[in-house]
């Protein structure tokens, strides 16, 4: 049998390949007998250095005294950081959280924010900083559903939302090492007193940080305790100018653009009187007894704000004398029940028109309402441009004391907590609630603009409507 020349080189006709010997390599002497052992020693040295030193962020000059105090002091339990916008409070807080979790084993670190969105932002910030190959990270130590980061020393950092509607979920939790409360001014007094304070009974240290707001807040009271000389409390006041990375020229430009109260609060980090926080000046002067509200011989104009996640569906009615006649809100119930409640109220008052916000799920609600109610309905699609217009109309009415309201506590609270901030990216003013909800305020804006359109014959420059 013939063998294939491909398997037998002697039949391939190819010239036999010559071989060459490599010259002798000069290997290192001493304790490194060969190149591989030397390289292994170098790697081990790097790993050893990395395991003994975890480098966190490099603080700017305005942050150094805060960081030094937090790390070295063992007596103070409550630390309050009152600072202006863009000071770097959240970056500092995230790094402090990492320090306590890595420095002390079995540490429980809670990071509280006013909203789910902010909790996610700061969780992702810490995750991106350490990376998934961080040597002290437990296997599968990054839990993206629970916003929890677990380390090999059995410590963890977990991020939570302390918003009013879901803060009750924090009950029963424990925190032995550190609790960070970011954007503290936006955490309500009720959440602080009833939910967070009981958790802190066995917590070693509490760091409350944020841009100041009202003097009626728990954050301000905590700040005052440090000024009274109580040894368990310490506070730091850092305006935006304390950050050397922000130029004084930029700050002066903001001073020209912003209202004085907003500049003092947002950049100078000053706590404001309650009436200075709200954009609705004189609103308390507009409160009258409910018995003085005219309910007969008048026409009605309603506004409806549809609930998004964790919000309220709010319904507000104003009569032709510019008086509040109806104000209510619903939460934690099905849209079917809420729709029926709204239909019952509208059938009772028979308003001339009802303005309904149709952003998001509001459009579905609007269509369902049209099937059950035969009165006039107007769809209002809210954008920043027309939101600004309807809010500013209500601001003017309160300032002139042209509108009258009765003392409905949720509405009065929302009016007092509704303000504005300047967006540096879009260079415009944004109206919003500083904390809690603004559903009744927005429903009031819809009802009030509805009133102006029909009674005062005002024209809204921009809106999208579907009428029946």
C-alpha positions in Angstrom: 0.0 0.0 0.0 1.4 3.4 -0.9 1.6 6.0 1.8 0.4 9.6 1.1 3.4 11.9 0.5 1.6 14.4 2.8 2.2 12.0 5.7 5.7 11.0 4.7 8.2 13.9 4.3 10.7 11.7 2.4 8.3 11.4 -0.5 7.2 15.1 -0.5 10.2 16.2 -2.4 10.8 19.0 0.1 14.2 19.9 1.5 14.7 18.9 5.0 14.2 21.9 7.3 17.4 23.0 9.1 17.3 23.6 12.8 19.1 26.3 14.8 19.9 26.5 18.5 18.9 29.6 20.4 21.8 31.4 22.0 22.1 31.1 25.8 20.0 33.8 27.6 21.6 35.5 30.6 19.2 34.8 33.5 19.0 37.0 36.6 21.0 35.9 39.5 20.3 36.2 43.2 16.8 35.2 44.6 15.3 35.4 41.1 16.3 32.2 39.5 14.3 32.8 36.4 12.2 35.4 34.6 8.9 33.8 35.7 9.6 34.0 39.4 10.8 37.6 39.1 7.5 38.5 37.3 5.5 36.6 40.0 7.2 38.6 42.7 6.5 41.9 41.0 2.8 41.0 40.7 2.6 39.9 44.3 4.1 43.2 45.4 1.6 45.2 43.4 -1.3 43.1 44.8 0.0 43.6 48.3 0.2 47.3 47.9 -3.3 47.4 46.4 -4.7 45.4 49.2 -3.3 47.7 51.9 -4.2 51.0 50.2 -7.6 51.7 48.6 -7.4 55.1 47.0 -10.7 57.1 47.2 -11.3 60.5 45.7 -9.0 63.5 46.1 -11.0 66.2 48.0 -10.8 69.8 47.1 -9.7 72.4 49.7 -13.3 73.1 50.8 -13.9 69.4 51.6 -10.7 68.6 53.4 -11.7 69.9 56.9 -15.0 68.0 56.7 -13.4 64.8 55.6 -10.7 65.0 58.3 -13.3 65.6 61.0 -15.6 62.7 59.9 -12.7 60.2 59.8 -10.9 61.2 63.0 -13.7 62.3 65.4 -15.1 59.5 67.6 -17.5 61.5 69.8 -19.9 63.4 67.5 -22.8 61.4 66.3 -24.7 63.9 64.1 -22.8 65.8 61.4 -24.7 68.4 59.4 -23.3 69.7 56.1 -25.2 72.7 54.8 -23.8 73.6 51.4 -24.5 75.4 48.1 -25.1 73.8 44.8 -22.2 72.2 43.0 -20.1 72.1 46.2 -19.5 68.3 45.8 -21.5 67.1 48.7 -22.8 63.9 47.1 -19.3 62.9 45.8 -18.0 63.4 49.3 -20.9 61.5 50.9 -20.4 58.5 48.5 -16.7 58.3 49.4 -17.4 58.6 53.1 -19.8 55.7 52.7 -17.1 53.6 51.0 -14.5 54.5 53.7 -16.7 53.3 56.6 -17.8 50.1 54.8 -14.2 49.1 53.9 -12.5 50.3 57.1 -14.8 48.5 59.5 -16.0 44.9 59.0 -19.7 44.0 59.5 -20.7 47.6 58.8 -24.2 48.5 57.8 -24.2 51.7 55.8 -27.5 53.3 54.6 -27.6 56.0 52.0 -31.0 57.8 52.0 -32.2 60.1 49.2 -35.6 61.8 48.5 -36.4 59.7 45.4 -35.8 56.4 43.7 -34.1 58.2 40.8 -31.5 59.8 43.0 -30.8 56.5 44.8 -30.1 54.9 41.5 -27.8 57.7 40.4 -25.6 57.5 43.5 -25.6 53.7 43.5 -24.4 53.7 39.9 -21.8 56.4 40.8 -20.3 54.2 43.5 -20.4 51.1 41.3 -18.7 52.8 38.4 -16.0 54.1 40.8 -15.0 50.7 42.2 -15.8 48.5 39.2 -16.9 44.9 39.2 -13.3 43.6 39.6 -12.7 45.5 42.9 -10.8 43.0 45.1 -12.9 43.7 48.2 -16.2 43.1 46.4 -18.0 39.9 47.3 -18.8 37.5 44.5 -22.0 38.9 42.9 -21.6 41.8 45.4 -23.4 44.3 43.2 -27.1 43.9 43.5 -28.7 46.2 41.0 -32.3 45.4 42.0 -31.8 46.3 45.7 -29.1 49.0 45.1 -26.8 47.1 47.5 -23.0 46.7 47.4 -21.5 43.9 49.5 -17.9 43.6 50.5 -15.6 40.7 51.5 -15.4 42.0 55.1 -19.2 41.5 55.5 -20.0 45.2 55.2 -22.4 46.7 52.8 -23.8 50.0 51.4 -27.4 50.1 50.5 -29.2 53.0 48.8 -32.8 53.8 49.7 -35.5 56.3 48.8 -36.9 58.3 51.7 -39.8 59.9 49.7 -43.0 60.3 51.6 -45.0 57.7 49.7 -42.5 54.9 50.2 -40.5 55.8 53.3 -42.6 53.4 55.3 -40.7 50.6 53.6 -37.7 51.6 55.7 -39.4 50.6 59.0 -37.7 47.7 60.7 -34.3 48.2 59.1 -31.1 48.6 61.1 -28.0 50.6 60.6 -25.0 50.1 62.9 -22.3 52.2 61.3 -23.3 55.1 59.1 -26.4 56.7 57.7 -26.0 59.3 55.0 -29.1 61.5 54.2 -28.5 63.2 50.9 -30.6 66.3 49.9 -31.8 66.4 53.5 -34.0 69.4 52.9 -36.2 67.3 50.6 -36.8 64.7 53.2 -40.0 65.5 55.0 -40.3 66.2 58.8 -42.7 63.2 59.1 -40.2 60.8 57.5 -37.4 62.1 59.7 -39.4 61.9 62.9 -41.4 58.7 62.4 -39.1 56.6 60.2 -35.5 57.6 60.2 -34.9 58.7 63.8 -35.9 55.3 65.3 -33.4 53.6 63.0 -30.6 55.7 64.4 -30.8 54.5 68.0 -27.8 52.2 67.5 -26.1 54.0 64.6 -22.6 55.2 65.2 -22.6 58.3 62.9 -25.2 60.2 60.9 -24.2 62.5 58.0 -27.0 64.9 56.9 -26.1 66.9 53.8 -28.0 69.1 51.5 -28.7 72.6 50.1 -30.9 74.4 52.7 -34.5 75.2 52.3 -37.0 76.3 55.0 -36.3 77.0 58.6 -39.3 74.9 59.5 -37.4 71.7 58.5 -35.8 69.0 60.7 -32.6 69.7 58.8 -32.5 73.3 60.1 -33.2 72.1 63.6 -30.3 69.6 63.4 -28.1 72.4 62.2 -29.1 74.7 65.1 -28.2 72.0 67.7 -24.6 72.0 66.6 -24.5 75.8 67.1 -25.9 75.5 70.6 -22.7 73.7 71.7 -24.2 70.2 72.1 -21.1 67.9 71.9 -23.0 65.2 70.0 -23.6 67.6 67.1 -21.3 69.2 64.5 -22.2 71.3 61.5 -20.3 72.7 58.5 -21.5 75.6 56.3 -20.1 75.6 52.8 -21.5 78.0 50.1 -20.8 77.2 46.5 -17.8 79.6 46.5 -16.1 77.1 48.9 -15.5 74.9 45.8 -12.3 76.2 44.2 -13.3 74.5 40.9 -16.1 76.9 40.4 -15.0 80.4 39.3 -16.2 83.5 41.1 -17.2 84.9 37.7 -19.7 82.1 37.2 -21.2 82.7 40.6 -21.6 86.4 39.9 -23.4 85.6 36.6 -25.8 83.4 38.5 -26.4 86.3 40.9 -27.6 88.5 38.0 -29.8 85.8 36.6 -31.5 84.4 39.8 -34.0 86.0 42.1 -32.4 87.1 45.3 -34.0 84.5 47.5 -33.1 81.7 45.1 -29.4 82.9 44.9 -29.1 83.1 48.7 -30.6 79.7 49.2 -29.0 77.7 46.3 -25.5 79.3 46.2 -25.0 81.0 49.5 -26.6 78.1 51.4 -28.8 80.2 53.6 -31.9 78.8 55.3 -35.0 80.8 54.4 -38.1 81.8 56.3 -41.1 79.7 55.3 -42.8 82.5 53.4 -39.6 83.1 51.4 -39.4 79.5 50.2 -42.7 79.5 48.3 -43.2 81.3 45.0 -46.8 81.9 46.1 -46.5 85.1 48.1 -49.4 86.2 50.3 -51.1 82.8 49.9 -51.9 82.6 53.6 -53.7 86.0 53.3 -56.0 84.4 50.7 -57.3 81.8 53.2 -60.9 82.4 54.2 -63.4 80.4 56.3 -65.2 77.7 54.2 -68.5 79.2 55.3 -67.7 82.3 53.3 -67.3 80.4 50.0 -70.2 81.0 47.6 -71.8 77.8 46.4 -75.0 79.0 44.7 -75.6 81.2 41.7 -72.1 80.7 40.4 -70.4 78.7 37.7 -67.5 76.2 38.3 -64.2 75.5 36.6 -62.2 72.4 37.5 -58.7 71.1 37.1 -57.5 67.5 37.4 -53.9 66.3 37.8 -53.5 62.5 37.1 -51.3 60.5 39.5 -48.0 59.1 38.2 -46.1 56.5 40.3 -46.4 57.2 44.0 -48.3 60.5 43.4 -51.9 61.6 44.1 -54.7 62.2 41.6 -55.9 65.7 42.6 -59.1 67.4 41.7 -59.7 71.2 42.3 -62.7 73.4 41.6 -63.0 77.2 41.4 -66.2 79.2 41.1 -66.8 82.3 39.0 -66.0 84.5 42.0 -62.5 83.1 42.0 -63.0 81.1 45.1 -61.9 77.5 45.8 -65.0 75.4 46.1 -63.6 71.8 46.0 -60.2 70.3 46.7 -59.4 66.6 47.1 -56.9 63.9 46.2 -56.7 60.1 46.0 -53.9 57.6 46.3 -53.3 53.9 46.8 -56.5 52.9 45.0 -57.3 51.6 41.5 -57.8 54.0 38.6 -61.3 52.5 38.2 -62.3 53.7 41.7 -60.6 57.1 41.2 -62.4 57.6 37.9 -65.7 56.9 39.5 -64.9 59.4 42.3 -64.1 62.1 39.8 -67.2 61.4 37.8 -69.4 61.7 40.9 -67.9 65.1 41.8 -68.3 66.4 38.3 -71.9 65.3 38.1 -72.5 67.1 41.4 -71.0 70.4 40.4 -71.6 70.3 36.6 -68.6 72.6 35.8 -68.4 74.7 32.6 -65.2 72.9 31.8 -62.7 70.5 33.3 -59.0 70.7 32.4 -57.2 67.4 32.6 -53.4 66.8 32.3 -52.9 64.1 29.7 -49.2 63.4 30.0 -48.3 59.7 30.4 -51.2 57.7 31.7 -53.5 60.8 31.8 -54.5 60.3 28.2 -56.0 56.8 29.0 -57.7 58.3 32.1 -59.1 61.1 29.9 -60.7 58.7 27.4 -62.2 56.6 30.3 -63.6 59.7 31.8 -65.2 60.8 28.6 -67.1 57.5 28.4 -68.7 58.0 31.8 -69.1 61.8 31.9 -71.1 63.9 29.4 -69.8 67.3 30.4 -67.1 69.4 28.7 -63.5 68.1 29.2 -60.3 69.7 27.9 -57.1 67.8 27.6 -53.9 69.7 28.7 -50.5 68.3 27.7 -48.0 69.8 30.1 -44.6 71.1 28.8 -42.2 73.3 30.6 -43.3 76.3 28.5 -47.0 76.1 29.3 -46.4 74.9 32.9 -44.4 78.0 33.5 -47.3 80.1 32.2 -50.1 78.5 34.3 -48.0 78.5 37.5 -47.1 82.2 37.0 -50.7 83.1 36.6 -51.5 81.5 40.0 -48.4 83.3 41.5 -49.8 86.6 40.3 -53.3 85.8 41.6 -52.0 85.0 45.1 -49.7 88.0 45.2 -52.6 90.3 44.3 -54.8 88.3 46.7 -57.4 88.0 43.9 -58.1 84.3 44.6 -59.6 82.9 47.8 -59.1 79.4 49.2 -60.3 77.6 52.3 -57.9 75.9 54.8 -57.4 72.4 53.3 -54.1 71.3 55.0 -52.6 69.3 52.1 -53.1 72.2 49.7 -51.7 74.8 52.1 -48.6 72.6 52.7 -48.0 72.1 49.0 -48.4 75.8 48.3 -45.8 76.6 51.0 -43.4 74.0 49.7 -43.6 74.9 46.0 -40.7 76.9 44.6 -38.4 77.3 41.6 -34.8 76.7 40.7 -32.6 77.8 37.9 -31.5 75.2 35.3 -27.9 76.1 34.3 -28.0 73.7 31.4 -31.2 75.1 29.9 -30.8 78.6 31.4 -34.4 78.8 32.4 -36.6 78.6 35.6 -38.1 75.3 36.6 -41.1 75.3 39.0 -41.4 72.3 41.3 -42.1 71.1 44.9 -38.9 71.1 47.0 -40.1 68.0 48.8 -43.3 65.9 48.9 -46.0 66.4 46.4 -47.3 69.1 44.1 -50.4 67.4 42.7 -52.9 69.8 44.4 -50.9 72.8 43.2 -50.9 71.6 39.6 -54.6 70.8 39.7 -55.1 74.3 41.1 -53.1 75.8 38.2 -55.3 73.9 35.7 -58.5 75.1 37.4 -57.3 78.6 37.8 -56.2 78.9 34.1 -59.6 77.3 33.2 -61.3 80.1 35.2 -59.2 82.8 33.5 -59.9 81.4 30.0 -63.7 81.5 30.5 -64.2 84.4 32.9 -61.3 86.7 32.2 -61.1 85.6 28.6 -57.3 85.1 28.9 -55.5 83.1 26.3 -52.9 80.5 27.0 -50.1 80.8 24.4 -49.4 77.1 24.1 -51.5 74.1 24.9 -52.7 70.9 23.2 -56.4 70.2 23.7 -59.2 67.7 22.9 -62.6 68.9 23.8 -66.0 67.4 24.2 
